[in-house]
Amino acid sequence: MPHRPTLATAAEIDEALAALPGWRAENGRLVRTFEFPTFAEAFAFMTAAALVAERLDHHPDWSNSWRRVDVSLTTHDRGGVTALDLELARAMSRLAAGRESDD
């Protein structure tokens, strides 16, 4: 079985969030809403993020409604935020950069 990371400390989470605009810590999770100009762009983002998540073997809790994608990241078997969540949040932010709507 692959090594699963330990829980991130509050300081580690705060430091990571300082470099992740739009993300926040909430109830042992990292959460963010992404808004895109169109449904197709929201879906393209989800597709690209799904490929990253699969590579990491770490999958988001998320939902999509029209051009909005709500994301919640936690490492369920650790009961909170780990390095996997932080890595996936960084990757999702990179994927959304320049694609999000300004509204």
Secondary structure as GFF3:
##gff-version 3
##sequence-region A 1 103
A	DSSP	alpha_helix	10	18	.	.	.	ID=ss1
A	DSSP	beta_strand	24	26	.	.	.	ID=ss2
A	DSSP	beta_strand	29	35	.	.	.	ID=ss3
A	DSSP	alpha_helix	39	56	.	.	.	ID=ss4
A	DSSP	beta_strand	61	65	.	.	.	ID=ss5
A	DSSP	beta_strand	68	73	.	.	.	ID=ss6
A	DSSP	alpha_helix	83	96	.	.	.	ID=ss7
###
